[in-house]
Amino acid sequence: MKRIVSLLLCIIISLGGLCVVPASAVDTNVILRVGLTISGASSFADPKLENVSGEPTGYTIGQMQGTAFSGSTSISSSQLTIQLVNDAFQVSDTATGKVLYTSQQGADHLAIRPNSALTWFKGYKWNGDFVYRRASGNNLTVINYVGLEDYVKGVLPYEISADWPAEAQKAQAVCARSFALGTHKHTSAGYDLCNTTNCQMYLGTNLATAESDAAVEATRGEYLSYDGELVIGYFFSSDGGATEDAVNVWGGDYPYLQGKVDPYETYDSSWSVTLTADEVRQKLLNAGYTIGTVANVAVTKRTDTDNVNEVTVTDTDGKKVTIQRDSVRTVFGLNSIRYTIKPNTTQSASAALPQSTSLKISPSTHKVTLDGKSVAPQGYNIENNNYYKLRDIAYILNGTNSQFNITWDSESSRIVLTSGKAYQTVGGEMTDSVSSQITSCMPSSATIVLDGKTVSLTGYLVNGNNYYKLRDVGSALGFGVDYDTDTQTVVIDSDSSGSEDPEGPAVPDPTPEPTVPPVSYTFTGSGWGHSVGMSQWGAYAMAKQGFTYEEILKFYYTGISIAG
């Protein structure tokens, strides 16, 4: 499947941009004015039109009064070139160069209605009329005047893949229609919507299929409504696990745009970005913040759905810059608001980890019991603290109230723990003994995620396996760990939180502060987009599971109804 093209990633929302319109006042039989940007160009020196082969040839040239076309001149040519010449709009036959029409000097605009239902412009086929307005120099802004349903048919195949389930396509069609009806962010430029990701992707009929058109027809005239009012159908590609309240992204609390944990989306939207300290500083400066040499970057506030809501950057002089809401994504150029930040003290994080030659390590000699029964998880004593193989801990706790499963996310280097789930063996658990031959030992660089949230556990990677302190694992999973000094036994209680002094004599955990600030920061996350409204990949997953488009929309938009 192709990556979703338009994610509404660049959308700039003010509080006024989220306003609602009474549903009773909504007219779905409307003409939309869409400013066309093609291949990055938003104005053109000599735009050309061409009738689609097999359709009627010719055009009518005239003016627009609002969205009503008034024609004055008929032309039989099939190919036209439009230019500004001597302060007038000039229309020529593309093949011969013959001038077919010239407007009055200083005319405000020029409107052209093709005789054909579809018209070529810049390699795409379009429905509707074309209006030309002056831009910088002699360039022209091209505006497509198109009916709402034809517009939605031109949006749908550019927002989601044509092979997606019908119910997902219907849900997207209703969102696209609601977005178009409620958005007029470009009126100062002389049109309602653009055709880029700043609004939603619209490139005519090139990619339209019988299935995508059918989804539009099946939902013709339908839009999202809350408490009798039209609401904008915001959407994005992937939530990575949870959507977000609009108030935590753009500001303004809207009851129909509430974040929630998403149990349906299964799309792998993981990503990772590493920025040097200087790159962090430069991005802040570009965004209008003042900061010195960066000493630390940290997430300082999360939302109820575990998305990032605040990042604080501290410089070497102690000055702090706090970034909030959607800026935590856009300032650093990140894909989503769902991530963790890891400081790196060298250019390569792994290069900074001490090797076995610098660590005091030997096989653990302590006995271990679980609920009174002897067990033998693999363990090492590292810097005077016992560390046990994580998969062995999961193995011995299987079947207890503290059982948990372990999976490895190789793409994002994450150890994923799921509490309450039976452990699934992978082989190599509970071997008779650990090796006294230490081929490699270094602090573990793996991120640990427990039930969807990142947790901090001190661990080491020994001979290719991850070993962690029982006290840390027990604290995270909710089981107790004590130490019997008489028998030198580590005592695990699956139903207790245990004592404050487990695993033998207390030895402080060495957690020295870095002598120099981190040189880079790795942002590791999931999701793609602003996280407000409908997740497109979530809609796909729900449709695959048999949900209707109404059920999909009512899951992602709280308390809405479908009007029209």
C-alpha positions as CSV (number, residue, x, y, z in Angstrom):
1,M,0.0,0.0,0.0
2,K,1.2,3.5,-0.7
3,R,1.9,5.9,2.0
4,I,-0.9,8.3,2.5
5,V,-0.1,11.4,0.5
6,S,-2.0,14.1,2.3
7,L,-1.7,14.0,6.1
8,L,-2.9,17.5,6.7
9,L,0.6,17.8,8.2
10,C,1.0,21.4,7.3
11,I,-2.4,22.6,8.4
12,I,-2.3,25.9,10.4
13,I,-5.2,26.2,12.7
14,S,-6.4,29.2,14.6
15,L,-9.2,29.1,17.1
16,G,-11.5,30.6,14.5
17,G,-10.5,27.9,12.0
18,L,-12.4,25.3,14.1
19,C,-15.7,27.2,14.0
20,V,-18.9,25.4,13.2
21,V,-21.7,26.2,10.8
22,P,-25.4,25.3,11.6
23,A,-26.2,22.1,9.8
24,S,-29.5,23.6,8.6
25,A,-27.6,26.2,6.7
26,V,-25.3,23.8,4.9
27,D,-25.8,23.6,1.2
28,T,-24.0,20.6,-0.3
29,N,-25.0,21.6,-3.9
30,V,-22.2,24.1,-4.1
31,I,-19.3,25.2,-6.3
32,L,-15.9,25.2,-4.6
33,R,-13.1,27.5,-5.6
34,V,-9.8,25.5,-5.5
35,G,-6.4,27.2,-6.1
36,L,-4.2,24.8,-8.0
37,T,-0.6,24.2,-7.1
38,I,1.2,21.7,-9.5
39,S,4.7,20.3,-8.9
40,G,5.2,23.0,-6.2
41,A,4.2,25.9,-8.5
42,S,1.3,28.0,-7.3
43,S,1.3,30.4,-10.3
44,F,2.1,29.9,-14.0
45,A,3.5,32.1,-16.8
46,D,1.6,30.4,-19.7
47,P,-1.0,27.9,-18.4
48,K,-2.4,25.6,-21.0
49,L,-5.8,23.8,-21.3
50,E,-6.6,20.9,-23.5
51,N,-9.9,19.1,-24.1
52,V,-9.8,15.4,-23.3
53,S,-9.8,13.3,-26.4
54,G,-13.1,11.9,-27.4
55,E,-15.0,14.7,-25.6
56,P,-16.5,17.9,-27.2
57,T,-14.0,20.4,-28.4
58,G,-14.0,24.0,-27.6
59,Y,-14.5,26.5,-24.8
60,T,-16.5,29.5,-23.8
61,I,-14.7,32.5,-22.4
62,G,-16.3,34.9,-19.9
63,Q,-16.4,36.1,-16.3
64,M,-17.4,34.9,-12.9
65,Q,-20.0,36.6,-10.7
66,G,-19.4,34.8,-7.4
67,T,-19.4,31.2,-8.6
68,A,-21.8,31.9,-11.5
69,F,-20.3,31.7,-15.0
70,S,-21.2,34.3,-17.6
71,G,-19.9,33.5,-21.1
72,S,-19.3,35.9,-23.9
73,T,-17.1,34.3,-26.5
74,S,-17.1,30.7,-28.0
75,I,-13.8,29.2,-29.3
76,S,-13.6,25.9,-31.2
77,S,-9.9,25.1,-30.6
78,S,-9.1,22.1,-28.4
79,Q,-5.8,23.5,-26.9
80,L,-5.5,26.9,-25.4
81,T,-2.6,29.0,-23.9
82,I,-3.4,31.8,-21.5
83,Q,-1.0,34.7,-20.9
84,L,-0.8,38.2,-19.6
85,V,0.2,40.5,-22.5
86,N,0.2,44.3,-22.2
87,D,-1.9,44.1,-19.0
88,A,-4.6,42.0,-20.6
89,F,-5.5,38.3,-20.6
90,Q,-4.7,36.8,-23.9
91,V,-6.0,33.4,-25.1
92,S,-4.2,31.7,-28.0
93,D,-4.4,28.5,-29.9
94,T,-1.5,26.4,-28.5
95,A,-0.7,24.7,-31.8
96,T,-0.7,27.7,-34.1
97,G,-0.1,30.6,-31.7
98,K,-3.1,32.4,-33.1
99,V,-4.6,34.9,-30.7
100,L,-8.3,34.0,-30.2
101,Y,-9.3,36.4,-27.4
102,T,-8.0,39.4,-25.6
103,S,-9.6,40.9,-22.5
104,Q,-9.8,44.5,-21.6
105,Q,-6.6,45.9,-20.2
106,G,-6.6,45.7,-16.4
107,A,-9.3,43.1,-16.3
108,D,-9.7,41.5,-12.9
109,H,-9.9,37.9,-14.1
110,L,-10.6,35.6,-17.0
111,A,-13.0,32.6,-16.8
112,I,-13.0,29.7,-19.2
113,R,-15.6,26.9,-19.4
114,P,-14.6,23.9,-21.4
115,N,-17.2,22.1,-23.6
116,S,-15.7,18.8,-22.5
117,A,-16.6,17.3,-19.1
118,L,-12.9,16.7,-18.4
119,T,-10.0,19.0,-19.3
120,W,-6.2,18.5,-19.2
121,F,-4.2,21.0,-17.2
122,K,-0.6,20.3,-16.2
123,G,-0.9,16.6,-16.8
124,Y,-4.1,16.1,-14.8
125,K,-7.7,15.8,-15.8
126,W,-10.2,18.1,-14.1
127,N,-13.9,18.7,-13.9
128,G,-15.3,22.2,-13.9
129,D,-14.4,25.7,-15.0
130,F,-11.1,27.6,-14.8
131,V,-10.5,31.1,-13.6
132,Y,-7.3,33.0,-14.0
133,R,-6.2,35.8,-11.7
134,R,-3.1,37.9,-11.6
135,A,-0.1,36.8,-9.5
136,S,3.4,38.2,-9.2
137,G,5.0,39.5,-12.4
138,N,3.1,38.2,-15.4
139,N,2.2,34.9,-13.7
140,L,-1.3,33.7,-13.3
141,T,-3.1,32.0,-10.4
142,V,-5.3,29.2,-11.8
143,I,-8.5,28.4,-9.8
144,N,-10.6,25.4,-10.5
145,Y,-14.4,26.0,-9.9
146,V,-15.8,22.6,-9.3
147,G,-18.9,21.0,-7.8
148,L,-18.5,19.5,-4.3
149,E,-19.1,15.9,-5.3
150,D,-16.7,16.1,-8.2
151,Y,-14.2,17.7,-5.9
152,V,-14.5,14.8,-3.3
153,K,-14.0,12.3,-6.2
154,G,-10.7,14.1,-6.9
155,V,-9.6,14.0,-3.3
156,L,-10.4,10.5,-2.3
157,P,-7.8,8.5,-4.5
158,Y,-5.1,10.9,-3.5
159,E,-5.7,10.6,0.2
160,I,-6.1,6.8,0.5
161,S,-5.2,3.9,-1.8
162,A,-7.8,2.7,-4.3
163,D,-7.6,-0.8,-3.0
164,W,-8.7,0.1,0.5
165,P,-12.0,-1.4,1.8
166,A,-15.2,0.3,0.7
167,E,-16.2,1.4,4.3
168,A,-12.8,3.1,4.8
169,Q,-13.2,4.9,1.5
170,K,-16.7,6.0,2.5
171,A,-15.4,7.3,5.9
172,Q,-12.7,9.3,4.0
173,A,-15.3,10.7,1.6
174,V,-17.4,12.0,4.4
175,C,-14.3,13.6,6.1
176,A,-13.2,15.2,2.8
177,R,-16.7,16.6,2.2
178,S,-16.9,18.0,5.8
179,F,-13.5,19.5,5.5
180,A,-14.3,21.2,2.2
181,L,-17.6,22.6,3.5
182,G,-16.1,24.0,6.7
183,T,-12.8,25.3,5.4
184,H,-12.3,28.7,3.7
185,K,-8.7,29.4,4.8
186,H,-7.6,31.0,1.4
187,T,-10.4,33.6,0.8
188,S,-7.8,36.4,0.9
189,A,-6.2,34.8,-2.1
190,G,-9.5,34.6,-4.0
191,Y,-10.4,31.0,-3.4
192,D,-11.7,28.6,-0.7
193,L,-9.2,25.8,-0.7
194,C,-5.8,24.9,-2.0
195,N,-5.1,21.5,-3.5
196,T,-2.1,20.6,-1.4
197,T,-1.5,19.0,2.0
198,N,-2.1,22.5,3.5
199,C,-5.8,21.7,2.9
200,Q,-6.2,18.2,1.4
201,M,-4.8,16.6,-1.7
202,Y,-6.9,17.2,-4.8
203,L,-5.6,16.4,-8.3
204,G,-8.6,15.8,-10.5
205,T,-9.7,12.5,-11.8
206,N,-6.5,10.8,-12.9
207,L,-6.5,8.2,-10.1
208,A,-10.3,7.9,-9.6
209,T,-11.6,4.3,-9.9
210,A,-15.1,2.9,-10.0
211,E,-14.7,1.9,-6.4
212,S,-13.6,5.4,-5.2
213,D,-16.3,7.1,-7.2
214,A,-18.8,4.6,-5.7
215,A,-17.8,5.5,-2.2
216,V,-18.4,9.2,-3.0
217,E,-21.8,8.5,-4.5
218,A,-22.8,6.2,-1.6
219,T,-22.2,9.1,0.8
220,R,-23.4,11.9,-1.5
221,G,-24.2,15.1,0.5
222,E,-23.2,13.5,3.8
223,Y,-21.1,15.4,6.3
224,L,-20.2,15.4,10.0
225,S,-22.5,17.2,12.4
226,Y,-22.3,17.8,16.1
227,D,-25.3,19.2,18.1
228,G,-26.9,20.3,14.8
229,E,-23.8,22.0,13.4
230,L,-21.4,21.2,10.7
231,V,-17.9,20.3,11.9
232,I,-14.7,20.1,10.0
233,G,-13.6,16.5,9.3
234,Y,-9.9,16.7,10.3
235,F,-7.9,13.6,9.5
236,F,-4.4,12.4,9.4
237,S,-2.4,9.3,8.4
238,S,-1.6,7.2,11.6
239,D,-2.0,7.8,15.3
240,G,0.7,5.3,16.4
241,G,-1.6,4.2,19.3
242,A,-3.8,7.1,20.3
243,T,-5.4,10.2,18.8
244,E,-5.3,13.5,20.7
245,D,-7.6,16.3,22.0
246,A,-7.7,19.4,19.8
247,V,-7.0,21.5,22.8
248,N,-3.6,19.8,23.3
249,V,-2.6,20.3,19.7
250,W,-4.1,23.6,18.4
251,G,-5.8,25.0,21.4
252,G,-9.6,25.3,22.0
253,D,-11.6,22.5,23.5
254,Y,-14.0,20.9,21.1
255,P,-16.1,18.0,22.4
256,Y,-16.1,16.1,19.1
257,L,-12.3,16.3,18.8
258,Q,-11.3,14.3,21.8
259,G,-8.2,12.0,22.0
260,K,-8.6,8.3,22.7
261,V,-6.5,5.2,22.8
262,D,-6.8,3.4,19.4
263,P,-7.2,-0.4,19.8
264,Y,-7.7,-0.9,16.0
265,E,-4.8,0.6,14.1
266,T,-2.1,-2.0,13.4
267,Y,-0.1,0.0,10.8
268,D,3.7,0.1,11.6
269,S,4.3,3.9,11.7
270,S,7.5,3.8,13.8
271,W,10.2,6.4,13.0
272,S,13.4,7.7,14.4
273,V,15.2,11.1,14.0
274,T,18.5,12.1,15.4
275,L,19.4,15.8,15.7
276,T,22.7,17.2,16.9
277,A,22.7,19.7,19.7
278,D,23.5,22.4,17.1
279,E,20.7,21.2,14.8
280,V,18.3,21.4,17.8
281,R,19.4,25.0,18.5
282,Q,19.1,26.0,14.8
283,K,15.6,24.7,14.6
284,L,14.6,26.6,17.7
285,L,16.2,29.8,16.3
286,N,14.3,29.2,13.0
287,A,11.1,29.0,14.9
288,G,11.7,32.3,16.7
289,Y,13.1,31.0,20.0
290,T,16.3,32.3,21.7
291,I,18.6,29.7,23.1
292,G,22.4,29.2,23.7
293,T,24.4,26.0,23.4
294,V,21.9,23.1,24.0
295,A,22.6,21.1,27.2
296,N,19.4,19.0,27.4
297,V,16.2,18.2,25.6
298,A,13.5,16.4,27.5
299,V,9.8,15.6,27.4
300,T,8.3,17.5,30.4
301,K,4.6,16.9,29.9
302,R,2.5,14.2,28.3
303,T,-1.3,14.0,27.7
304,D,-3.7,11.5,29.1
305,T,-3.1,9.3,26.0
306,D,0.7,9.5,26.4
307,N,1.3,11.9,23.5
308,V,3.9,14.6,23.9
309,N,2.5,17.9,25.0
310,E,5.6,19.8,26.2
311,V,9.3,19.6,25.5
312,T,11.8,21.7,27.4
313,V,15.2,22.6,26.0
314,T,17.9,23.8,28.4
315,D,21.1,25.5,27.4
316,T,24.5,25.5,29.2
317,D,23.7,28.7,31.0
318,G,20.5,27.2,32.5
319,K,18.1,29.0,30.2
320,K,15.0,27.0,29.4
321,V,12.8,27.1,26.3
322,T,9.4,25.4,26.6
323,I,7.7,24.2,23.4
324,Q,4.0,23.1,23.7
325,R,1.2,21.6,21.7
326,D,1.7,20.9,18.0
327,S,5.0,22.9,18.1
328,V,6.6,19.9,19.8
329,R,6.2,18.2,16.4
330,T,6.6,21.0,13.8
331,V,9.6,22.8,15.4
332,F,11.8,19.7,15.2
333,G,10.3,18.4,12.0
334,L,9.0,15.2,13.5
335,N,6.3,12.9,12.1
336,S,4.0,12.9,15.1
337,I,3.5,13.9,18.8
338,R,4.1,10.4,20.1
339,Y,7.7,9.8,20.9
340,T,10.5,9.6,23.4
341,I,13.8,11.5,23.5
342,K,17.2,9.9,24.1
343,P,20.3,12.0,24.7
344,N,23.5,10.7,23.1
345,T,26.9,11.7,24.7
346,T,28.9,10.8,21.6
347,Q,28.0,10.9,17.9
348,S,27.3,7.2,18.0
349,A,25.3,6.2,21.1
350,S,26.6,2.7,21.1
351,A,30.2,3.9,20.9
352,A,29.7,5.6,24.3
353,L,28.7,2.5,26.1
354,P,31.5,1.0,28.2
355,Q,32.7,-2.5,27.2
356,S,33.3,-5.5,29.3
357,T,36.9,-4.6,30.0
358,S,35.7,-1.6,32.1
359,L,33.0,-3.5,34.1
360,K,33.2,-5.7,37.1
361,I,31.1,-8.7,36.1
362,S,30.8,-12.4,37.2
363,P,28.1,-15.1,37.3
364,S,25.7,-14.5,40.2
365,T,26.0,-16.9,43.1
366,H,22.8,-16.0,44.9
367,K,19.9,-18.5,45.1
368,V,16.5,-17.4,43.8
369,T,13.0,-18.5,44.9
370,L,9.6,-17.6,43.5
371,D,6.6,-18.0,45.9
372,G,8.7,-20.3,48.0
373,K,9.9,-22.6,45.2
374,S,13.5,-22.6,44.0
375,V,14.1,-21.2,40.5
376,A,17.3,-20.6,38.5
377,P,17.1,-17.6,36.2
378,Q,20.4,-16.7,34.5
379,G,22.1,-14.0,36.5
380,Y,25.2,-11.9,36.6
381,N,26.7,-9.7,39.3
382,I,27.6,-6.5,37.6
383,E,29.2,-3.7,39.6
384,N,28.0,-5.4,42.8
385,N,24.4,-5.7,41.7
386,N,22.5,-8.7,40.5
387,Y,21.1,-8.6,37.0
388,Y,18.9,-11.4,35.6
389,K,17.9,-12.4,32.1
390,L,14.7,-10.6,31.2
391,R,13.2,-13.6,29.3
392,D,14.0,-15.9,32.3
393,I,12.1,-13.5,34.6
394,A,9.1,-13.6,32.3
395,Y,9.4,-17.4,32.1
396,I,9.4,-18.1,35.8
397,L,6.5,-15.7,36.4
398,N,4.3,-17.3,33.7
399,G,1.0,-18.4,35.2
400,T,1.2,-16.0,38.2
401,N,-0.6,-12.7,38.7
402,S,2.5,-10.9,37.6
403,Q,3.0,-12.7,34.3
404,F,4.1,-10.7,31.3
405,N,5.0,-11.3,27.6
406,I,8.0,-10.0,25.8
407,T,8.3,-9.0,22.1
408,W,11.2,-7.3,20.3
409,D,10.5,-4.4,17.9
410,S,13.6,-4.6,15.7
411,E,12.9,-1.4,13.7
412,S,12.8,0.9,16.7
413,S,15.0,-1.2,19.0
414,R,12.3,-1.5,21.6
415,I,11.6,-4.3,24.1
416,V,7.8,-4.4,24.3
417,L,6.4,-5.8,27.6
418,T,2.7,-6.6,28.0
419,S,1.5,-7.2,31.6
420,G,-1.0,-9.9,32.4
421,K,-0.3,-11.8,29.1
422,A,1.2,-15.2,29.1
423,Y,4.8,-15.4,28.1
424,Q,5.5,-16.9,24.7
425,T,8.9,-18.7,24.7
426,V,11.4,-18.1,21.9
427,G,14.0,-20.7,23.0
428,G,17.0,-20.3,25.2
429,E,15.1,-19.6,28.4
430,M,16.3,-21.1,31.7
431,T,19.5,-22.7,30.5
432,D,21.4,-24.4,33.2
433,S,24.0,-21.7,33.9
434,V,25.4,-18.5,32.6
435,S,28.7,-18.4,30.9
436,S,31.8,-17.3,32.8
437,Q,33.3,-16.4,29.5
438,I,32.1,-12.8,28.9
439,T,32.4,-12.1,25.2
440,S,30.6,-8.7,25.5
441,C,29.0,-6.6,28.2
442,M,27.7,-3.1,27.8
443,P,24.8,-1.0,29.1
444,S,21.6,-1.9,27.2
445,S,20.6,0.8,24.7
446,A,17.1,-0.8,24.1
447,T,14.0,1.3,24.9
448,I,11.5,-0.6,27.1
449,V,7.8,-0.1,26.6
450,L,5.4,-1.5,29.1
451,D,1.7,-1.5,28.2
452,G,2.3,1.3,25.7
453,K,4.4,3.5,27.9
454,T,8.1,3.9,28.0
455,V,9.7,2.8,31.3
456,S,13.3,3.3,32.6
457,L,15.1,0.1,33.6
458,T,18.8,-0.2,34.2
459,G,20.1,-3.1,32.1
460,Y,23.1,-4.6,30.5
461,L,23.5,-6.5,27.2
462,V,25.6,-9.5,28.1
463,N,26.6,-12.0,25.4
464,G,23.8,-10.8,23.3
465,N,21.0,-11.0,26.0
466,N,19.4,-8.3,28.1
467,Y,19.8,-8.5,31.8
468,Y,17.9,-6.3,34.3
469,K,17.6,-5.7,38.1
470,L,14.8,-7.7,39.6
471,R,14.0,-4.7,41.9
472,D,13.4,-2.5,38.8
473,V,11.4,-5.2,36.9
474,G,9.3,-5.9,40.0
475,S,8.6,-2.3,40.6
476,A,7.4,-1.9,37.0
477,L,5.3,-5.1,36.9
478,G,4.1,-5.1,40.5
479,F,5.8,-8.1,42.1
480,G,7.9,-8.1,45.2
481,V,11.6,-8.8,45.6
482,D,13.3,-9.3,49.0
483,Y,16.7,-10.6,50.1
484,D,17.3,-13.2,52.8
485,T,20.7,-12.4,54.2
486,D,20.9,-15.7,56.2
487,T,20.6,-17.9,53.1
488,Q,21.8,-15.3,50.6
489,T,18.6,-15.9,48.6
490,V,16.7,-13.5,46.4
491,V,13.0,-14.0,47.3
492,I,10.4,-13.2,44.6
493,D,6.7,-12.8,45.7
494,S,4.4,-12.7,42.6
495,D,1.6,-11.0,44.7
496,S,3.5,-8.4,46.6
497,S,5.4,-5.2,46.0
498,G,8.2,-6.4,48.3
499,S,10.6,-4.5,50.5
500,E,12.6,-1.5,49.9
501,D,15.9,-3.3,50.2
502,P,16.0,-6.4,47.9
503,E,18.8,-8.3,46.3
504,G,21.4,-8.2,49.0
505,P,23.4,-5.5,50.6
506,A,22.5,-2.1,49.4
507,V,25.0,-0.8,46.8
508,P,24.3,2.5,45.3
509,D,23.5,2.4,41.6
510,P,26.1,4.4,39.9
511,T,24.3,7.0,37.7
512,P,27.0,9.6,37.1
513,E,26.0,12.8,35.3
514,P,27.7,13.2,32.0
515,T,30.8,15.3,32.2
516,V,29.8,17.0,28.9
517,P,26.4,17.8,27.5
518,P,24.9,15.3,25.0
519,V,26.0,15.9,21.4
520,S,22.8,14.7,19.9
521,Y,19.2,13.6,20.7
522,T,17.3,10.7,19.2
523,F,13.6,11.1,18.8
524,T,11.9,7.7,18.5
525,G,8.2,7.5,17.9
526,S,5.2,6.2,16.0
527,G,2.4,7.8,14.1
528,W,2.2,10.2,11.2
529,G,0.4,13.5,11.4
530,H,-1.2,15.9,13.9
531,S,-3.3,13.2,15.6
532,V,-6.6,15.1,15.7
533,G,-9.7,13.5,14.2
534,M,-9.7,10.3,12.1
535,S,-6.7,8.1,11.7
536,Q,-6.7,6.9,8.1
537,W,-4.8,3.7,8.9
538,G,-7.2,3.2,11.8
539,A,-10.2,3.5,9.4
540,Y,-8.5,1.0,7.2
541,A,-8.1,-1.5,10.1
542,M,-11.6,-1.0,11.4
543,A,-13.1,-1.5,7.9
544,K,-11.0,-4.7,7.6
545,Q,-12.6,-5.9,10.9
546,G,-16.1,-5.3,9.5
547,F,-17.0,-1.9,10.9
548,T,-19.2,0.4,8.8
549,Y,-18.1,3.9,7.8
550,E,-20.7,5.3,10.3
551,E,-19.1,3.3,13.1
552,I,-15.6,4.3,12.0
553,L,-16.5,8.0,12.1
554,K,-18.3,7.8,15.4
555,F,-15.3,6.2,17.0
556,Y,-12.9,8.9,15.9
557,Y,-15.2,11.9,16.3
558,T,-16.9,11.9,19.7
559,G,-20.7,12.5,19.8
560,I,-21.1,13.3,16.1
561,S,-23.9,12.3,13.7
562,I,-23.8,12.1,9.9
563,A,-26.1,14.7,8.3
564,G,-27.1,15.3,4.8
